[in-house]
Amino acid sequence: MHFFYRCTDNSADPIPCYQGSFAPSGSTECQECPLGSHCPANASEKHVPCDPGSYANVTSLTKCLECPAGFICQNPFLAPVPCENGTYSKGAATNCTMCPAGFR
């Protein structure tokens, strides 16, 4: 396992970054994981974008959140959007599906 650190004092040991943050090599500070991405536990060198059908609408997440059933997540920076009447989703969706004829 590889840990990433920040170096605030050139005469002291590096300080590990906290969960939900990242620090590229040579960093003096850990950075919060930005919206639309996650930073795995134990920090990382860079943030990882959310997969389609997931989202991170707050900073410093260690994993993206799965879009719930009945909603779509087209923009990983924003909260899930409910499907319109006459459509549905089963979760982790980027688009709602039209309800077929004969069903409601």
Backbone as XML, in Angstrom:
<?xml version="1.0"?>
<chain id="A" units="angstrom">
  <residue number="1" name="MET">
    <atom name="N" x="0.849" y="-1.164" z="0.000"/>
    <atom name="CA" x="0.000" y="0.000" z="0.000"/>
    <atom name="C" x="0.899" y="1.232" z="0.000"/>
  </residue>
  <residue number="2" name="HIS">
    <atom name="N" x="0.552" y="2.194" z="-0.807"/>
    <atom name="CA" x="1.358" y="3.405" z="-0.930"/>
    <atom name="C" x="0.601" y="4.568" z="-0.309"/>
  </residue>
  <residue number="3" name="PHE">
    <atom name="N" x="1.255" y="5.305" z="0.550"/>
    <atom name="CA" x="0.644" y="6.451" z="1.208"/>
    <atom name="C" x="1.231" y="7.736" z="0.644"/>
  </residue>
  <residue number="4" name="PHE">
    <atom name="N" x="0.457" y="8.781" z="0.628"/>
    <atom name="CA" x="0.922" y="10.063" z="0.140"/>
    <atom name="C" x="0.955" y="11.051" z="1.285"/>
  </residue>
  <residue number="5" name="TYR">
    <atom name="N" x="1.959" y="11.903" z="1.268"/>
    <atom name="CA" x="2.262" y="12.755" z="2.396"/>
    <atom name="C" x="2.360" y="14.205" z="1.959"/>
  </residue>
  <residue number="6" name="ARG">
    <atom name="N" x="2.317" y="15.059" z="2.943"/>
    <atom name="CA" x="2.608" y="16.462" z="2.709"/>
    <atom name="C" x="3.873" y="16.785" z="3.493"/>
  </residue>
  <residue number="7" name="CYS">
    <atom name="N" x="4.650" y="17.677" z="2.954"/>
    <atom name="CA" x="5.910" y="18.068" z="3.598"/>
    <atom name="C" x="5.831" y="19.552" z="3.931"/>
  </residue>
  <residue number="8" name="THR">
    <atom name="N" x="5.605" y="19.848" z="5.191"/>
    <atom name="CA" x="5.460" y="21.236" z="5.612"/>
    <atom name="C" x="6.748" y="21.804" z="6.187"/>
  </residue>
  <residue number="9" name="ASP">
    <atom name="N" x="7.662" y="20.927" z="6.558"/>
    <atom name="CA" x="8.913" y="21.362" z="7.172"/>
    <atom name="C" x="10.021" y="20.505" z="6.567"/>
  </residue>
  <residue number="10" name="ASN">
    <atom name="N" x="10.994" y="21.125" z="5.921"/>
    <atom name="CA" x="12.025" y="20.344" z="5.236"/>
    <atom name="C" x="13.009" y="19.665" z="6.179"/>
  </residue>
  <residue number="11" name="SER">
    <atom name="N" x="12.848" y="19.835" z="7.489"/>
    <atom name="CA" x="13.721" y="19.150" z="8.443"/>
    <atom name="C" x="12.956" y="18.118" z="9.275"/>
  </residue>
  <residue number="12" name="ALA">
    <atom name="N" x="11.681" y="17.882" z="8.934"/>
    <atom name="CA" x="10.860" y="16.922" z="9.685"/>
    <atom name="C" x="10.336" y="15.843" z="8.744"/>
  </residue>
  <residue number="13" name="ASP">
    <atom name="N" x="9.885" y="14.745" z="9.333"/>
    <atom name="CA" x="9.294" y="13.666" z="8.542"/>
    <atom name="C" x="8.014" y="14.146" z="7.868"/>
  </residue>
  <residue number="14" name="PRO">
    <atom name="N" x="7.713" y="13.609" z="6.692"/>
    <atom name="CA" x="6.454" y="13.944" z="6.021"/>
    <atom name="C" x="5.249" y="13.541" z="6.876"/>
  </residue>
  <residue number="15" name="ILE">
    <atom name="N" x="4.157" y="14.270" z="6.709"/>
    <atom name="CA" x="2.925" y="14.012" z="7.458"/>
    <atom name="C" x="1.921" y="13.354" z="6.518"/>
  </residue>
  <residue number="16" name="PRO">
    <atom name="N" x="1.348" y="12.189" z="6.904"/>
    <atom name="CA" x="0.398" y="11.526" z="6.009"/>
    <atom name="C" x="-0.872" y="12.363" z="5.810"/>
  </residue>
  <residue number="17" name="CYS">
    <atom name="N" x="-1.411" y="12.294" z="4.615"/>
    <atom name="CA" x="-2.688" y="12.958" z="4.337"/>
    <atom name="C" x="-3.825" y="12.172" z="4.973"/>
  </residue>
  <residue number="18" name="TYR">
    <atom name="N" x="-4.907" y="12.871" z="5.245"/>
    <atom name="CA" x="-6.083" y="12.279" z="5.872"/>
    <atom name="C" x="-6.989" y="11.658" z="4.813"/>
  </residue>
  <residue number="19" name="GLN">
    <atom name="N" x="-7.910" y="10.792" z="5.246"/>
    <atom name="CA" x="-8.860" y="10.174" z="4.329"/>
    <atom name="C" x="-9.680" y="11.255" z="3.645"/>
  </residue>
  <residue number="20" name="GLY">
    <atom name="N" x="-9.985" y="11.041" z="2.363"/>
    <atom name="CA" x="-10.763" y="12.007" z="1.612"/>
    <atom name="C" x="-9.933" y="13.149" z="1.062"/>
  </residue>
  <residue number="21" name="SER">
    <atom name="N" x="-8.611" y="12.980" z="1.062"/>
    <atom name="CA" x="-7.725" y="14.009" z="0.535"/>
    <atom name="C" x="-6.694" y="13.376" z="-0.385"/>
  </residue>
  <residue number="22" name="PHE">
    <atom name="N" x="-5.957" y="14.222" z="-1.082"/>
    <atom name="CA" x="-4.880" y="13.741" z="-1.943"/>
    <atom name="C" x="-3.732" y="14.745" z="-1.928"/>
  </residue>
  <residue number="23" name="ALA">
    <atom name="N" x="-2.550" y="14.263" z="-2.312"/>
    <atom name="CA" x="-1.369" y="15.128" z="-2.362"/>
    <atom name="C" x="-0.404" y="14.589" z="-3.407"/>
  </residue>
  <residue number="24" name="PRO">
    <atom name="N" x="-0.252" y="15.300" z="-4.525"/>
    <atom name="CA" x="0.752" y="14.900" z="-5.506"/>
    <atom name="C" x="2.160" y="15.014" z="-4.898"/>
  </residue>
  <residue number="25" name="SER">
    <atom name="N" x="3.110" y="14.351" z="-5.501"/>
    <atom name="CA" x="4.498" y="14.432" z="-5.024"/>
    <atom name="C" x="4.942" y="15.882" z="-4.915"/>
  </residue>
  <residue number="26" name="GLY">
    <atom name="N" x="5.672" y="16.213" z="-3.855"/>
    <atom name="CA" x="6.187" y="17.554" z="-3.641"/>
    <atom name="C" x="5.200" y="18.513" z="-3.005"/>
  </residue>
  <residue number="27" name="SER">
    <atom name="N" x="4.049" y="18.010" z="-2.582"/>
    <atom name="CA" x="3.026" y="18.874" z="-1.989"/>
    <atom name="C" x="3.410" y="19.338" z="-0.599"/>
  </residue>
  <residue number="28" name="THR">
    <atom name="N" x="2.971" y="20.537" z="-0.262"/>
    <atom name="CA" x="3.147" y="21.034" z="1.097"/>
    <atom name="C" x="1.842" y="20.943" z="1.873"/>
  </residue>
  <residue number="29" name="GLU">
    <atom name="N" x="0.747" y="20.690" z="1.193"/>
    <atom name="CA" x="-0.566" y="20.568" z="1.831"/>
    <atom name="C" x="-1.368" y="19.451" z="1.178"/>
  </residue>
  <residue number="30" name="CYS">
    <atom name="N" x="-2.226" y="18.804" z="1.949"/>
    <atom name="CA" x="-3.194" y="17.859" z="1.401"/>
    <atom name="C" x="-4.351" y="18.679" z="0.843"/>
  </residue>
  <residue number="31" name="GLN">
    <atom name="N" x="-4.923" y="18.216" z="-0.234"/>
    <atom name="CA" x="-6.061" y="18.895" z="-0.848"/>
    <atom name="C" x="-7.310" y="18.054" z="-0.660"/>
  </residue>
  <residue number="32" name="GLU">
    <atom name="N" x="-8.448" y="18.717" z="-0.380"/>
    <atom name="CA" x="-9.720" y="17.999" z="-0.269"/>
    <atom name="C" x="-10.052" y="17.375" z="-1.614"/>
  </residue>
  <residue number="33" name="CYS">
    <atom name="N" x="-10.612" y="16.187" z="-1.564"/>
    <atom name="CA" x="-11.080" y="15.559" z="-2.784"/>
    <atom name="C" x="-12.240" y="16.400" z="-3.319"/>
  </residue>
  <residue number="34" name="PRO">
    <atom name="N" x="-12.192" y="16.821" z="-4.599"/>
    <atom name="CA" x="-13.202" y="17.738" z="-5.111"/>
    <atom name="C" x="-14.537" y="17.079" z="-5.446"/>
  </residue>
  <residue number="35" name="LEU">
    <atom name="N" x="-15.530" y="17.919" z="-5.705"/>
    <atom name="CA" x="-16.841" y="17.446" z="-6.142"/>
    <atom name="C" x="-16.688" y="16.568" z="-7.383"/>
  </residue>
  <residue number="36" name="GLY">
    <atom name="N" x="-17.557" y="15.558" z="-7.502"/>
    <atom name="CA" x="-17.541" y="14.697" z="-8.687"/>
    <atom name="C" x="-16.460" y="13.643" z="-8.689"/>
  </residue>
  <residue number="37" name="SER">
    <atom name="N" x="-15.752" y="13.492" z="-7.571"/>
    <atom name="CA" x="-14.673" y="12.505" z="-7.491"/>
    <atom name="C" x="-14.538" y="11.989" z="-6.067"/>
  </residue>
  <residue number="38" name="HIS">
    <atom name="N" x="-13.691" y="10.982" z="-5.918"/>
    <atom name="CA" x="-13.431" y="10.442" z="-4.586"/>
    <atom name="C" x="-11.936" y="10.211" z="-4.412"/>
  </residue>
  <residue number="39" name="CYS">
    <atom name="N" x="-11.521" y="10.128" z="-3.157"/>
    <atom name="CA" x="-10.133" y="9.846" z="-2.800"/>
    <atom name="C" x="-10.177" y="8.648" z="-1.855"/>
  </residue>
  <residue number="40" name="PRO">
    <atom name="N" x="-9.737" y="7.480" z="-2.332"/>
    <atom name="CA" x="-9.832" y="6.262" z="-1.530"/>
    <atom name="C" x="-9.211" y="6.416" z="-0.134"/>
  </residue>
  <residue number="41" name="ALA">
    <atom name="N" x="-9.633" y="5.571" z="0.762"/>
    <atom name="CA" x="-9.126" y="5.585" z="2.138"/>
    <atom name="C" x="-7.607" y="5.612" z="2.143"/>
  </residue>
  <residue number="42" name="ASN">
    <atom name="N" x="-7.031" y="6.214" z="3.149"/>
    <atom name="CA" x="-5.586" y="6.355" z="3.333"/>
    <atom name="C" x="-4.957" y="7.328" z="2.350"/>
  </residue>
  <residue number="43" name="ALA">
    <atom name="N" x="-5.772" y="8.236" z="1.819"/>
    <atom name="CA" x="-5.318" y="9.286" z="0.907"/>
    <atom name="C" x="-4.801" y="8.700" z="-0.404"/>
  </residue>
  <residue number="44" name="SER">
    <atom name="N" x="-4.475" y="9.571" z="-1.325"/>
    <atom name="CA" x="-3.965" y="9.119" z="-2.612"/>
    <atom name="C" x="-3.199" y="10.246" z="-3.285"/>
  </residue>
  <residue number="45" name="GLU">
    <atom name="N" x="-2.574" y="9.910" z="-4.403"/>
    <atom name="CA" x="-1.777" y="10.881" z="-5.149"/>
    <atom name="C" x="-2.662" y="11.830" z="-5.955"/>
  </residue>
  <residue number="46" name="LYS">
    <atom name="N" x="-3.836" y="11.351" z="-6.383"/>
    <atom name="CA" x="-4.761" y="12.172" z="-7.164"/>
    <atom name="C" x="-6.192" y="11.743" z="-6.875"/>
  </residue>
  <residue number="47" name="HIS">
    <atom name="N" x="-7.131" y="12.589" z="-7.227"/>
    <atom name="CA" x="-8.531" y="12.232" z="-7.035"/>
    <atom name="C" x="-9.007" y="11.402" z="-8.215"/>
  </residue>
  <residue number="48" name="VAL">
    <atom name="N" x="-10.040" y="10.577" z="-7.989"/>
    <atom name="CA" x="-10.556" y="9.655" z="-8.994"/>
    <atom name="C" x="-11.972" y="10.083" z="-9.355"/>
  </residue>
  <residue number="49" name="PRO">
    <atom name="N" x="-12.274" y="10.339" z="-10.639"/>
    <atom name="CA" x="-13.623" y="10.740" z="-11.027"/>
    <atom name="C" x="-14.651" y="9.647" z="-10.697"/>
  </residue>
  <residue number="50" name="CYS">
    <atom name="N" x="-15.861" y="10.058" z="-10.387"/>
    <atom name="CA" x="-16.941" y="9.101" z="-10.133"/>
    <atom name="C" x="-17.296" y="8.367" z="-11.424"/>
  </residue>
  <residue number="51" name="ASP">
    <atom name="N" x="-17.660" y="7.114" z="-11.306"/>
    <atom name="CA" x="-18.131" y="6.329" z="-12.442"/>
    <atom name="C" x="-19.514" y="6.811" z="-12.862"/>
  </residue>
  <residue number="52" name="PRO">
    <atom name="N" x="-19.905" y="6.577" z="-14.118"/>
    <atom name="CA" x="-21.269" y="6.914" z="-14.527"/>
    <atom name="C" x="-22.286" y="6.233" z="-13.603"/>
  </residue>
  <residue number="53" name="GLY">
    <atom name="N" x="-23.343" y="6.968" z="-13.262"/>
    <atom name="CA" x="-24.366" y="6.428" z="-12.368"/>
    <atom name="C" x="-24.028" y="6.586" z="-10.904"/>
  </residue>
  <residue number="54" name="SER">
    <atom name="N" x="-22.982" y="7.350" z="-10.597"/>
    <atom name="CA" x="-22.638" y="7.649" z="-9.209"/>
    <atom name="C" x="-22.362" y="9.142" z="-9.103"/>
  </residue>
  <residue number="55" name="TYR">
    <atom name="N" x="-22.231" y="9.631" z="-7.873"/>
    <atom name="CA" x="-22.051" y="11.068" z="-7.684"/>
    <atom name="C" x="-21.308" y="11.363" z="-6.393"/>
  </residue>
  <residue number="56" name="ALA">
    <atom name="N" x="-20.769" y="12.572" z="-6.315"/>
    <atom name="CA" x="-20.119" y="13.098" z="-5.106"/>
    <atom name="C" x="-20.439" y="14.587" z="-5.080"/>
  </residue>
  <residue number="57" name="ASN">
    <atom name="N" x="-21.529" y="14.941" z="-4.414"/>
    <atom name="CA" x="-21.966" y="16.341" z="-4.378"/>
    <atom name="C" x="-21.448" y="17.086" z="-3.152"/>
  </residue>
  <residue number="58" name="VAL">
    <atom name="N" x="-20.512" y="16.471" z="-2.444"/>
    <atom name="CA" x="-19.779" y="17.107" z="-1.350"/>
    <atom name="C" x="-18.301" y="16.761" z="-1.523"/>
  </residue>
  <residue number="59" name="THR">
    <atom name="N" x="-17.435" y="17.527" z="-0.923"/>
    <atom name="CA" x="-16.000" y="17.276" z="-1.036"/>
    <atom name="C" x="-15.539" y="16.249" z="-0.004"/>
  </residue>
  <residue number="60" name="SER">
    <atom name="N" x="-14.343" y="15.762" z="-0.180"/>
    <atom name="CA" x="-13.641" y="14.883" z="0.770"/>
    <atom name="C" x="-14.242" y="13.489" z="0.930"/>
  </residue>
  <residue number="61" name="LEU">
    <atom name="N" x="-14.898" y="12.964" z="-0.094"/>
    <atom name="CA" x="-15.447" y="11.604" z="0.001"/>
    <atom name="C" x="-14.363" y="10.567" z="-0.284"/>
  </residue>
  <residue number="62" name="THR">
    <atom name="N" x="-14.455" y="9.425" z="0.388"/>
    <atom name="CA" x="-13.521" y="8.329" z="0.134"/>
    <atom name="C" x="-14.086" y="7.370" z="-0.905"/>
  </residue>
  <residue number="63" name="LYS">
    <atom name="N" x="-15.379" y="7.490" z="-1.229"/>
    <atom name="CA" x="-15.979" y="6.737" z="-2.333"/>
    <atom name="C" x="-17.194" y="7.506" z="-2.839"/>
  </residue>
  <residue number="64" name="CYS">
    <atom name="N" x="-17.475" y="7.366" z="-4.124"/>
    <atom name="CA" x="-18.642" y="8.019" z="-4.707"/>
    <atom name="C" x="-19.893" y="7.278" z="-4.262"/>
  </residue>
  <residue number="65" name="LEU">
    <atom name="N" x="-21.012" y="7.975" z="-4.268"/>
    <atom name="CA" x="-22.285" y="7.405" z="-3.858"/>
    <atom name="C" x="-23.033" y="6.888" z="-5.079"/>
  </residue>
  <residue number="66" name="GLU">
    <atom name="N" x="-23.656" y="5.706" z="-4.963"/>
    <atom name="CA" x="-24.416" y="5.152" z="-6.078"/>
    <atom name="C" x="-25.748" y="5.869" z="-6.210"/>
  </residue>
  <residue number="67" name="CYS">
    <atom name="N" x="-26.119" y="6.173" z="-7.431"/>
    <atom name="CA" x="-27.400" y="6.815" z="-7.696"/>
    <atom name="C" x="-28.517" y="5.845" z="-7.294"/>
  </residue>
  <residue number="68" name="PRO">
    <atom name="N" x="-29.480" y="6.285" z="-6.476"/>
    <atom name="CA" x="-30.526" y="5.379" z="-6.012"/>
    <atom name="C" x="-31.581" y="5.088" z="-7.084"/>
  </residue>
  <residue number="69" name="ALA">
    <atom name="N" x="-32.319" y="4.009" z="-6.912"/>
    <atom name="CA" x="-33.418" y="3.660" z="-7.809"/>
    <atom name="C" x="-34.429" y="4.804" z="-7.833"/>
  </residue>
  <residue number="70" name="GLY">
    <atom name="N" x="-34.992" y="5.069" z="-9.019"/>
    <atom name="CA" x="-35.963" y="6.144" z="-9.171"/>
    <atom name="C" x="-35.330" y="7.485" z="-9.480"/>
  </residue>
  <residue number="71" name="PHE">
    <atom name="N" x="-34.010" y="7.530" z="-9.589"/>
    <atom name="CA" x="-33.262" y="8.765" z="-9.843"/>
    <atom name="C" x="-32.248" y="8.528" z="-10.960"/>
  </residue>
  <residue number="72" name="ILE">
    <atom name="N" x="-31.730" y="9.621" z="-11.507"/>
    <atom name="CA" x="-30.626" y="9.546" z="-12.458"/>
    <atom name="C" x="-29.492" y="10.445" z="-11.973"/>
  </residue>
  <residue number="73" name="CYS">
    <atom name="N" x="-28.294" y="10.072" z="-12.368"/>
    <atom name="CA" x="-27.103" y="10.849" z="-12.027"/>
    <atom name="C" x="-26.317" y="11.074" z="-13.317"/>
  </residue>
  <residue number="74" name="GLN">
    <atom name="N" x="-26.679" y="12.127" z="-14.033"/>
    <atom name="CA" x="-25.989" y="12.466" z="-15.269"/>
    <atom name="C" x="-24.771" y="13.323" z="-15.009"/>
  </residue>
  <residue number="75" name="ASN">
    <atom name="N" x="-24.785" y="14.061" z="-13.920"/>
    <atom name="CA" x="-23.674" y="14.944" z="-13.569"/>
    <atom name="C" x="-23.114" y="14.503" z="-12.219"/>
  </residue>
  <residue number="76" name="PRO">
    <atom name="N" x="-21.883" y="13.977" z="-12.175"/>
    <atom name="CA" x="-21.341" y="13.457" z="-10.917"/>
    <atom name="C" x="-21.095" y="14.518" z="-9.843"/>
  </residue>
  <residue number="77" name="PHE">
    <atom name="N" x="-21.227" y="15.812" z="-10.204"/>
    <atom name="CA" x="-21.036" y="16.905" z="-9.250"/>
    <atom name="C" x="-22.312" y="17.241" z="-8.484"/>
  </residue>
  <residue number="78" name="LEU">
    <atom name="N" x="-23.476" y="16.756" z="-8.991"/>
    <atom name="CA" x="-24.773" y="17.150" z="-8.439"/>
    <atom name="C" x="-25.498" y="15.984" z="-7.788"/>
  </residue>
  <residue number="79" name="ALA">
    <atom name="N" x="-26.453" y="16.316" z="-6.926"/>
    <atom name="CA" x="-27.295" y="15.302" z="-6.281"/>
    <atom name="C" x="-28.166" y="14.606" z="-7.334"/>
  </residue>
  <residue number="80" name="PRO">
    <atom name="N" x="-28.644" y="13.395" z="-7.057"/>
    <atom name="CA" x="-29.506" y="12.684" z="-7.986"/>
    <atom name="C" x="-30.780" y="13.476" z="-8.322"/>
  </residue>
  <residue number="81" name="VAL">
    <atom name="N" x="-31.262" y="13.277" z="-9.548"/>
    <atom name="CA" x="-32.480" y="13.932" z="-10.036"/>
    <atom name="C" x="-33.548" y="12.862" z="-10.190"/>
  </residue>
  <residue number="82" name="PRO">
    <atom name="N" x="-34.776" y="13.086" z="-9.640"/>
    <atom name="CA" x="-35.814" y="12.066" z="-9.753"/>
    <atom name="C" x="-36.273" y="11.864" z="-11.202"/>
  </residue>
  <residue number="83" name="CYS">
    <atom name="N" x="-36.615" y="10.627" z="-11.530"/>
    <atom name="CA" x="-37.187" y="10.332" z="-12.846"/>
    <atom name="C" x="-38.579" y="10.963" z="-12.925"/>
  </residue>
  <residue number="84" name="GLU">
    <atom name="N" x="-38.950" y="11.389" z="-14.112"/>
    <atom name="CA" x="-40.272" y="11.988" z="-14.318"/>
    <atom name="C" x="-41.339" y="10.907" z="-14.282"/>
  </residue>
  <residue number="85" name="ASN">
    <atom name="N" x="-42.584" y="11.309" z="-14.040"/>
    <atom name="CA" x="-43.711" y="10.366" z="-14.078"/>
    <atom name="C" x="-43.727" y="9.671" z="-15.435"/>
  </residue>
  <residue number="86" name="GLY">
    <atom name="N" x="-43.998" y="8.377" z="-15.428"/>
    <atom name="CA" x="-44.015" y="7.587" z="-16.656"/>
    <atom name="C" x="-42.662" y="7.009" z="-17.024"/>
  </residue>
  <residue number="87" name="THR">
    <atom name="N" x="-41.641" y="7.281" z="-16.186"/>
    <atom name="CA" x="-40.311" y="6.707" z="-16.396"/>
    <atom name="C" x="-39.812" y="6.106" z="-15.086"/>
  </residue>
  <residue number="88" name="TYR">
    <atom name="N" x="-38.745" y="5.322" z="-15.164"/>
    <atom name="CA" x="-38.189" y="4.685" z="-13.965"/>
    <atom name="C" x="-36.700" y="4.429" z="-14.155"/>
  </residue>
  <residue number="89" name="SER">
    <atom name="N" x="-36.019" y="4.126" z="-13.047"/>
    <atom name="CA" x="-34.631" y="3.641" z="-13.078"/>
    <atom name="C" x="-34.472" y="2.658" z="-11.926"/>
  </residue>
  <residue number="90" name="LYS">
    <atom name="N" x="-33.548" y="1.731" z="-12.098"/>
    <atom name="CA" x="-33.305" y="0.721" z="-11.069"/>
    <atom name="C" x="-32.088" y="1.036" z="-10.208"/>
  </residue>
  <residue number="91" name="GLY">
    <atom name="N" x="-31.487" y="2.180" z="-10.386"/>
    <atom name="CA" x="-30.311" y="2.554" z="-9.595"/>
    <atom name="C" x="-29.056" y="2.537" z="-10.433"/>
  </residue>
  <residue number="92" name="ALA">
    <atom name="N" x="-28.077" y="3.350" z="-10.032"/>
    <atom name="CA" x="-26.807" y="3.518" z="-10.753"/>
    <atom name="C" x="-27.068" y="3.906" z="-12.206"/>
  </residue>
  <residue number="93" name="ALA">
    <atom name="N" x="-28.131" y="4.696" z="-12.433"/>
    <atom name="CA" x="-28.557" y="5.043" z="-13.786"/>
    <atom name="C" x="-28.126" y="6.455" z="-14.166"/>
  </residue>
  <residue number="94" name="THR">
    <atom name="N" x="-27.886" y="6.629" z="-15.460"/>
    <atom name="CA" x="-27.615" y="7.952" z="-15.997"/>
    <atom name="C" x="-28.808" y="8.454" z="-16.811"/>
  </residue>
  <residue number="95" name="ASN">
    <atom name="N" x="-29.762" y="7.563" z="-17.115"/>
    <atom name="CA" x="-30.977" y="7.930" z="-17.843"/>
    <atom name="C" x="-32.162" y="7.159" z="-17.286"/>
  </residue>
  <residue number="96" name="CYS">
    <atom name="N" x="-33.338" y="7.779" z="-17.324"/>
    <atom name="CA" x="-34.569" y="7.096" z="-16.934"/>
    <atom name="C" x="-35.090" y="6.329" z="-18.143"/>
  </residue>
  <residue number="97" name="THR">
    <atom name="N" x="-35.800" y="5.234" z="-17.888"/>
    <atom name="CA" x="-36.364" y="4.396" z="-18.935"/>
    <atom name="C" x="-37.862" y="4.638" z="-19.005"/>
  </residue>
  <residue number="98" name="MET">
    <atom name="N" x="-38.393" y="4.765" z="-20.223"/>
    <atom name="CA" x="-39.821" y="4.955" z="-20.430"/>
    <atom name="C" x="-40.563" y="3.707" z="-19.977"/>
  </residue>
  <residue number="99" name="CYS">
    <atom name="N" x="-41.635" y="3.895" z="-19.232"/>
    <atom name="CA" x="-42.463" y="2.779" z="-18.788"/>
    <atom name="C" x="-43.112" y="2.156" z="-20.050"/>
  </residue>
  <residue number="100" name="PRO">
    <atom name="N" x="-43.008" y="0.844" z="-20.260"/>
    <atom name="CA" x="-43.541" y="0.240" z="-21.476"/>
    <atom name="C" x="-45.077" y="0.234" z="-21.496"/>
  </residue>
  <residue number="101" name="ALA">
    <atom name="N" x="-45.618" y="0.095" z="-22.694"/>
    <atom name="CA" x="-47.076" y="0.033" z="-22.859"/>
    <atom name="C" x="-47.634" y="-1.122" z="-22.033"/>
  </residue>
  <residue number="102" name="GLY">
    <atom name="N" x="-48.743" y="-0.887" z="-21.397"/>
    <atom name="CA" x="-49.393" y="-1.907" z="-20.578"/>
    <atom name="C" x="-48.916" y="-1.927" z="-19.133"/>
  </residue>
  <residue number="103" name="PHE">
    <atom name="N" x="-47.982" y="-1.057" z="-18.777"/>
    <atom name="CA" x="-47.454" y="-0.984" z="-17.410"/>
    <atom name="C" x="-47.573" y="0.426" z="-16.892"/>
  </residue>
  <residue number="104" name="ARG">
    <atom name="N" x="-47.544" y="0.546" z="-15.573"/>
    <atom name="CA" x="-47.557" y="1.878" z="-14.975"/>
    <atom name="C" x="-46.495" y="1.961" z="-13.916"/>
  </residue>
</chain>
